[in-house]
Amino acid sequence: MSAAMNQSTLGSTWGEFLWGRNALRCLAVVGGVALHATNVYIAATIMPSVVLEIGGLQYYAANTTLFVVSSIVGSALSSRLMASFGARSAYLSALAIFALGTLLCATAPTMPWMLAGRAVQGLGGGFLFALSYGLIRHLFEERMWPRAMAMISAMWGLATLCGPAIGGVFAELGTWRLAFWSLLPFVVVLGGVVATQLPRRGADGEETTRTALVQVLLLAASVLAVSVSSLSETPGIGKIAGVVVGILMGVVLARVDKRAAVRLLPTGAYSLRTMLGRLYATMSLLVVGLTTEIFVPYFLQEIHGCSPLRAGYLTVLMAGGWTIASLLFSGRVGAATTRLIRIGPVLVSASLATLAVTMPRTTQLESPLGMTVFGIALVGTGFGIGMAWPHLLTRVFTSAPENENSLTAASVTTVQLYAMALGTAIGGLVTNAGGMSTGGLAGAQHASSWLFGVFALAPFLGIWQARRLPHPSK
């Protein structure tokens, strides 16, 4: 009996996790995340080639905004999808939606067509991303959960290697559409694994999860209002009106969520007077700063003449910095965590300010010193977030009300995606106002200076919020 008990409570090994039927189940779980994440980096790499062929440069940011907003909706509805249709059918439906969106992107003759495809892709990707986490507890013993979580995280690292390579190679060959087509065979293979390995239903007796649908729709509307304002041809009034509407929708969202029976965010999340509110504000301001990465491939190709492949891999230095810093500093405890949280926004703000100066200079990458400074600024943007992020998350979990643990865990993804979507929408507003929509070298230079300069203010405000956080012992 003792041996059996030890076997059920001890952690699993990688060999056990990646062998036999567990290996196929692992592929089913992480495959959706890998597909979603790889698509993110493929699209970022080929988007300059897309607008060059089909036009719509003013919609450059809207591609990512629609994708992320749809992902938020898909993620929020995923639990209801699985409860209603079962694990297997829900996953296959998500794959079908993602495949439809990919097909639309691959065949897009115009930018509106592409935007529709990206929205459908995002919906399917949001389903896949959330379903992967939801399936872990259904497919594996509890002792294997940490391995499964680690594999899901590793898929984002794998995507930073594969996505720019796939997108960059096809873009350089002048066949960017094949980058989208290349995802479909993987969809088919993953569908086959899912059809044979996932159960038809979830766990017996599982309750149907209620969804804060009204709040999710208000969240999406607030982001889309800002995004649409960036496309307004009225220089001042139209753009300001869209931002005002977006802010008002955010205020309505907060009021509705505070009184709702089914909440989107835990108690205290909407007030800067609470610890939880300050933590969410700091996290959001850091993520907003990182959303500048979607414009980096275009600026590198237009201003510096980089190939799509090189531009793609220079861009992922931002995400790479986040990963490296998370691994280096996640083990720190005590007062050191407060210092990391306070230093992180300083580094992000300084890195973005450096990019505001270096990105517009056409000669920046021509010397080893210039390239080094530029590379450090790219890495530093993600590094500053990575050194603070694990400890911000830990404090979110310890600061939330004890009876809202599950809601708090889900809210982290919601806050991160919302900040990403809002940052992208504002980025589109700033770059279009800065001259990017007119095209050409001068427009790109002016837009890049404005983008990184304005967005350096977000983590700068995060410095103030981070300094209001006490040490863990206080």
DAHUBEL-V96450 format. One line per field, one symbol per residue. ss: DSSP state (a for helix, b for strand, c for the rest). phi: phi as a letter, one per 40 degrees, with the letter a starting at -180 (. if undefined). burial: + if it has 24 or more other ideal C-beta (glycine too) atoms within 12 Angstrom, else -. Layout:
ss = ???
phi = ???
burial = ???
This chain:
ss = caaaaaaaaccccaaaacccaaaaaaaaaaaaaaaaaaaaaaaaaaaaaaaaaaccaaaaaaaaaaaaaaaaaaaaaaaaaaaaacaaaaaaaaaaaaaaaaaaaaccccaaaaaaaaaaaaaaaaaaaaaaaaaaaaaccaaaaaaaaaaaaaaaaaaaaaaaaaaaaaaacccaaaaaaaaaaaaaaaaaaaaaacccccccccccccccaaaaaaaaaaaaaaaaacccccccaaaaaaaaaaaaaaaaaaaaaaacccccccccccccccaaaaaaaaaaaaaaaaccaaaaaaaaaaaacccaaaaaaaacaaaaaaaaaaaaacccccaaaaaaaaaaaaaaaaaaaaaaaacccccaaacaaaaaaaaaaaaaaaaaaaaaaaaaaaaaaaaccaaaaaaaaaaaaaaaaaaaaaaaaaaaaaaaaacaaacaaaaaaaaaaaaaaaaaaaaaaaaaaaaccccccc
phi = .cccccccbcccbccccbbgcccccccccccccccccccdccccccddcccccbggdccdccdcdcccccccccccccccccccbgccccccccccccccccccccbccbcdccccccccdcccccdccccccccdccbbcdccddccccccccccccccccdccccccccccgbcccccdcccdccccccccccbbcccbcccgcccccbcccccccdcccccccccccccccdbccccccccccccccccdcccccbccbccbcdgccbccbcccccccccccccdccccccccdccccccbgccdccccccccccccccccccccbcccbgcccccccccdccccccccccccccdcccccccbdccccccccccccccccccccddcccdccccccdccbcccccccccccccccccccccccccccccchcccggccccccccccdccccccccccccccccccccdcc
burial = -----------+----++---++++++++++++++++++++++++++++++--+-++++++++++++++++++++++++++++-++++++++++++++++++++++-+--+-++++++++++++++++++++++++-+++---+--++-+++++++++++++++++++++++---+++++-+++-++--++-++--++---+--------++-+++++++++++++++++++------+--++-++--++-+++-++----+++++++++---+++++++++++++++++++++++++++++++-+-+++++++++++++++++++--++------++-+++++++++++++++++-++++--++--------++++++++++++++++++++++++-++------++-++++++++++++++++++++++++++++-+---+++++++++++++++++++++-++--+-----
